[in-house]
Amino acid sequence: MSFKVTFIGAGSIGFTRKLVQDLLGVPEFRDISIAFTDINENNLRMVTELCQRDIEANGLDIRIESTTDRAAAVEGARYVLSVVRVGGLEAFRHDVDIPMKYGVDQCVGDTICAGGLMYAQRGIPVILDFCEDIANYAEPGAILLNYANPMAMMTWAANQYGYGVQTIGLCHGVQNGHRLIAEAFDLPQEEIDIICAGINHQTWYLQIQHKGRDLTGELLERLEAHPVFSRQEKVRIDVLRRFGAFSTESNGHLSEYLAWYRKRPGEINDWISLDHWIHGESGGYLRVCTEGRSWFETDFPNWLQEPPLEFGPDKRGHEHGSYIIEGLETGRIYRGHFNVPNNGIITNLPGDCIIEAPGYVDRNGISMPVVGDLPLGLAAICQQSVNVQRMGVEAAVQGDDTLLRQAMLLDPLTGAVCSPPEVWQMVDEMLVATGEWLPQYGEAIAAAEERLRDKDSLLPTRADYKGAARLEIKSVEELARDKEAARANAAKADKG
């Protein structure tokens, strides 16, 4: 088979490299073309060097087309994968640190909440640029596979405003939760059958079966009795207890999408664990991404001395992208969970929002069965986020800072912590701090700068507040004390 796959944001070193390993593990794909593009020339050079070495070591005659010219990279592509983080960690730290001054204590900040909304304002204009390039230069009917967060808002904008480019959002939250459930029941993951539905990062395990036996109602008892999960997953367990379904998303992620668990600093530690950042650490994702970048830049020469990655069907991971392409090209049936426009799949959520639900892929395309109604409580949780996402998308497309402020105020956690005047001032600060990535907000940024210069009228903030459970970023010297852990983090903490 011969077709072209383009990676935009290919400088996401570990993530891109693994996706290439997955893709080239398909036996029929030995003759495909691959293009990498990124605005960061140094990262692009490093990831190209690593992946090209892997390809050659596996005896494949594929030469990566590596370029900072995005249009050239996209030209003739049948599939385009977006793994970008617009603004990089330089912008992302403002998504975390500025809200923290106002008491909005995020673990991640990449989905909704204050950080996710600002992330969308940077990312949406860029993904629409990607779609325009795909429409103009890629193969007719080319598909955009979006891995970039905020997943729902980015995918929503691309499908609604993206020049007719079909965009599928891909996440691994369902697979991670599936693995946890199997461990809770002490059963092989492949023997546990699940049905999940909801919206990205608020997707719910509606059915859990083992060889035809329904285990859904037994999960709460299993988790409460588990010596590790009962300590690490307190938010997820509490939501399961009160709403009857387990969330795909990690404890730290889920805690910041709801109004109840992170609004009082004195109570945050009651709901989280510091065993690992993903269980709720304040600013945890920013920390590990920062450490990962520092370590990779230090350790890159050593990566080149390590054995290359091996390609093959048994070396593939659990990311959906390569399996979707395999299904479309070979006709092999693949079942996964995909982020797509709802269009009646979940019947009590809006038709135009982006839902995450089971889908099937074969040579005929991507088919999404009707799920029906979510239980009313779960639908209500999702609907809160959908309202915020809708406003965030429209604000980004229109450059409407009033709509952005309203979205922030309606966000569950931000609204639980901040007063309306605080939200308005916080948005001013975030617009000014990240202005270089927000061309659609030129006039609003100028007005915000003017207001922030009037020091006498500003509301007080806690500029020295670091969060209820924040850990210090490790230096390269500290990371070097556990090189294997540092390398593992660097390989997986760079996804957009």
Secondary structure, DSSP 8 states (H G I E B T S, - for coil): ---EEEEETTT-HHHHHHHHHHHTTSGGGTT-EEEEE-S-HHHHHHHHHHHHHHHHHTT-----EEES-HHHHHTT-SEEEE---TTHHHHHHHHHHHHHHTT---S--SSSHHHHHHHHHHHHHHHHHHHHHHHHHS-TT-EEEE--SSHHHHHHHHHHHSTT-EEEE--SHHHHHHHHHHHHHTS-GGGEEEEEEEETTEEEEEEEEETTEE-GGGHHHHHHH-TTHHHH-HHHHHHHHHHS-EESS-HHHHHTTSSSSSSSHHHHHHH--SSSGGGT-TTHHHHHHHHHHHHHHHHHHHHTTS-----SGGG--S-HHHHHHHHHHH---EEEEEEEE-TTSBTTS-TTSEEEEEEEEETTEEE----B---HHHHHHHHHHHHHHHHHHHHHHHT-HHHHHHHHHHSHHHHHH--HHHHHHHHHHHHHHTGGG-GGGHHHHHHHHHHHH-GGG-----TT---TT------HHHHGGGHHHHHHHHHHS---
